[in-house]
Amino acid sequence: MSDKQTIGVIGAGAWGTALAQMLASDGRDVVLWAYEPEVVQAINAEHRNPLYLPSATLAPTIRATGELADLARLDIVLVVTPAQVLGRVLSGLPAHPRDLVLCSKGIEAGTGRMMFDVAAEAAPESEIAVLSGPTFAHEVAAGLPTAVTLACDGGREQWERLAPALARPTFRPYYSDDVIGAEIGGAVKNVLAIACGVVDGLGLGQNARAALITRGFAEMARFGAVYGASFDSIAGLCGLGDLVLTCSSTSSRNFSLGRALGQGMSAAEALADKRTVAEGAHTAPVLAGLAREKGIDMPITLAVADLLAGTPAADVVQTLLARPLKAERDARA
């Protein structure tokens, strides 16, 4: 065992495994909780996660487990489960006054709650931070340069605990105290990435995608303003940075989902038999409902929700293009 602080990671999908690999890159011991017994076995026996991150050979200091009790006494735990099961998983983690770093991006279906609120209820003894930004798992696992927002509800004191534990030479966190801004950026960009995938699937060109990213950013900013997020956060790594990345590559699960829809596949077909989760598919209808409830102008978000409900992609695009002409107002308005 190393003499460095052991860190826990809950969730051994591609992103959780990549974070574990990054954290272990300095020889640190990392305990990685996985839902699937076969993933636990493969990581411990072969130092690989062939199910979710087959490209990476994992550090020997990563130990996988299927028991949340094995993380019970750890002071720092990263939570990387799918957003819709985060509360249920955390309710099984033994209580301990720790730093919980939320790395899942989404809004809870049925309640409209952000992940911070879900975690605060499930683990009230914890101090919560949010890690978000432009991050493809395979690049982080490979040690390629990455910068993220680390939003700390506990302010500078929490940052001073977490930043040295999480930072690595090629993984650079930037401080923020705007937890809601970090969460909104991560959740909304997933929905907008689906829309950009549709543009690609329909063959509408680079002009259309650039326009959609720009107008999508305006929607993100308007939503954030209503919920009290800082515009600096929305314009930073956890907002605009993440938006640009996920709207531009088939490495994004949400972009790939939208591309399949644009190519004529139904939402049910596109989402069937997938082990990886395109969180935007869960977030879009919830986000659309919140936008309607709060009177926030979010036409792209509403269009994605309609698309996932069964409206053909070509019809959704035509509806957006037929909107009345208007001024390009300030994104914060």
N, C-alpha and C positions, 0 to 999 in steps of 0.2 A: 504493500500500500504506500502511496505517496504521502508526503507530509503536508500537501496542499488540501484546502477545504474541499470535501466531497460535495458534489452538486447533484441533485436529482432532476430527471426529466420524465414527465408523464406523457406518454404517447410516442410510439415508435413507428409512426408513419415516416414519409420521406423527410419532412421538416424536422420532426423531433429527433430522428436519427442523425440528420445533418448537424443539428445543434449539439447533440451529444459528442459527435466527432470533433466539432470545433472546440468544445470545452476540454476535450481530452488531448488536444494537440500540444499542451504544455506538460503532459504527463500526469494530469489530474485524474483522480478516480471519479467516475461518473456512473450513477445508478440509473438505468433506463427502464422504465416500466412499459411493458407491451401487453396489449390485450390478447394477442394470438400466441398460444403456447409454441407453435412452430417458429415464430419470430424469436422468442426467447431462446429456444434451442439453437437456432442458426447463429445468432449473435454470440452466444457463449461458446459454442463449439467451433464455429468457422470464422468468427469475426466478420460476418457479413449479414446484410438484411436483404436477401434476394427478392423478397416480396415487394418492398417499397423503395429501396435504394440500392439496386444491384451494382451500380457503378463504383461503389466505395468499399475499400478494405478498411475495416474499422479498427480503431486503436485497442490494444489488449487491455487497457485500463477501463474500458466500458464494460459494465456488468449488467446484463439484462435480467429482469425479474417479472413475474406475473403477480406479485404480491405488493400492494400499496404499503403494507406495513414495513417493507424494507426501506421505505423513504421517510418513515415516521419521525426520526430524530434529525433529519437534515434541515439546515437553516435556510438554504436556498433551493427552491424547486421551480423549474420551468414547466408550464402547463401547455401542452401542445396537442390536446385532443381536438377532434371535431367540435365546432362551437355548440352543436345541438346536444352533445352529451357531457359538456364540461361540468355542469352542476352535479349531475349524477355521479360522475367519476370523483369529483372533489369531495363529495359527501362520504366517500369510502376512505379518504385519506385521514389517518389518525391526527387528532388535533395537536398542534405544536405552534408556538409563536415563531413564525418564519416569514421570509420574504417569498411571496408567490409572484412569479413573473409570467404574465399571460402572453402567450404567443399565438393564440387562436384568434381568427378574424371572422366576425360575424355578429348577427343579432339573433337572440333566442326567439324561435318561432312560438307563437301562442302568447308570449308575454311582451315582446318588443323590447326586452332588456338587453343592454350591452353586457359584454362578458365581465366587466368590472362588478356590476351589480349582482350577477349570478355568482361570482366567486366570493364576494363579500358576504352573501347569505350562507353559502356552503362552508366557508372557512373564516368565520368572524374573528378568529384569533390572529389571522395573518395580516401583514402589511403588503399591499398589492402594487405591482408595477406592470406596465404594458410595454412589450418589445415589439416594434413594428417597423416595416420599411421595405425597400426593394430587394427581395431576397429569393432567389431560386435555390432550392435545397441542394441540388447537385453541385452548384458553384461554391456554396458555403462549405460543403463536405470536402471539396477539392482544395480548399484553402485560398480561393480567389478573393481579391479585395472586396469587402462589403461594408457598408455603413448603414446604421439603423438609428431609429429614435428609441430611447429608453425613457419612458414617461413614468415618473415616480410619484405616487400619491403621497408618499412620506417626505417629499421634498429633497433638499440637498443632503440631509442626513442619510436617507435611504440610498440616494445616488452614490454617496461615498462608500457605502457598504458594497453595493452591487457592481459599480463600474469596474473596480479592479478585479473582481471575481469573474466577470463576463468578457471583458475586453481581451483581445488577442492581437498580435501584430497585423493580421489581415481582417480583423472583425472589430469595427470601430463604432461604439455607441455614442450618441449625442444626447445630452441631457435635455429633458423637458419636465415640467410639472403639469402638463395639460393631458391628463389621462383620457378625457373624453375626446379630445381632438385626435389622439393616436388611435383610439378605437374606431371613430367615425371614418377616418381615412382608410383603415384596413377593411372595414365592412363595405363601404360604398364602392371602393375600387373593384371589388369582386364582381359586382353587378355590372359596372361599366365595362369590365373586361369581356363579359359575355356579349355585350353589344358590339364591341370591336371585333370579336370573333365572327359575329354575324356579318359584319361588313366584309370581312375577308372571305367568308364562305360564299357570299353572294357575288364576289368579284367586283366590288364597288370602288376599289382603288385606294391609293395612299392619301389622296386629298380628303376623301370622306372619313378615313380613319383619323387623320389629324384634326379635322373639324369636330369629330365625335369626342376625342380626348379633351379638346379645349372646352366644348360645351358641357361635357361630363364633369370636368373640374369645377365649372360654375355651379353645377348641381350639388357637388360635394361641399363647396364653400357655403352655399345657401343653407343646406341642411345643418352644417356645422355651426353656423351663426345662430340658428334658432336654438340649438342645444348648448350654446355657450362655449364652443370650441374657439381657440385662438386661430386667426387667419394665418399666422406664422406657422402653426402646426399643419394646417391643411396645405399650405404651400411648401412644406418641408418634405423630409424623407418619408414620413409615415402617410403622407397624402399624395402630393403630386409625384414624388419619386416612385412610390409603389404603383401609382396609376400608370405612369409611362412604361414601367417594366412589364406589368401584367397585360397591358393592352397592345403589346408589340411582339408577342412570341407564343408559339405553340407549346413552349415549356410551361405555360400557365394553364392550369386545369380549367379555369373559367373561360379563357380565350378559346381553348379547344372545344369546350362545350358549345359556345356560341358559333364556332365555325361549323360544327356538325349540324346545328340547327339551320344555319344559313345554306348549307348544302342539301337541305330537305329532310333531314332526320327529325323525327318527333322528339319532344322532350323526354318521353318515357323511354324511347329507344336509346337516346344519347346518354341517359343516366343509368341505364340497366347494367347490371353485372360489373360495376366499377368498384374496386376496392378503395381507390382514392376519392376524396370528396371535393366536389366543386361547390364551395360554400355559397357562392353567389346564387345558386339555384334555390337555396333555403332563404337567403337574405332578401332577394328581390321582392317577393310578395309582402314580406313584413315591412320592408323599407317603403314600398309603394303605399301601403296602408298608413304608415306614419306620415308620409308626405301629404296624403289627402287629409288626414286628421288635423295636421298643423298648417295646412294651406301653403305648403312649400312647392314652388314651381320646379318639378323634376320630370320633364317629359320623357327623357331617355330611360329613366328608372321605371316609369309606368309602362313604357313600351316593352321593356324586358320582362316585366311581370306578365303582360298580356301574351308575349311570345311563349313563355313557359306554361301558360294556361291553355295554349293550343292555337293561338292566332298565327297564321303563316308568316314567315319572316318577311316576304316581299310586301305583305299588307302592312306590317308594322313599320317598315321603312317608308312606305308611301304615306302613311299617316304622319310620320315625323316631317317628311318633306313638304307636306301640305299645310303645315302650321302657318298662321298669319305672319307676315313679315314684321320685324320689330327691330328696335335698337339693340345693339350689343351692350347691355348694361353692365355695370360693375358686378363682378362675380360675388361680391360680399353683400349685394343688395337683396 
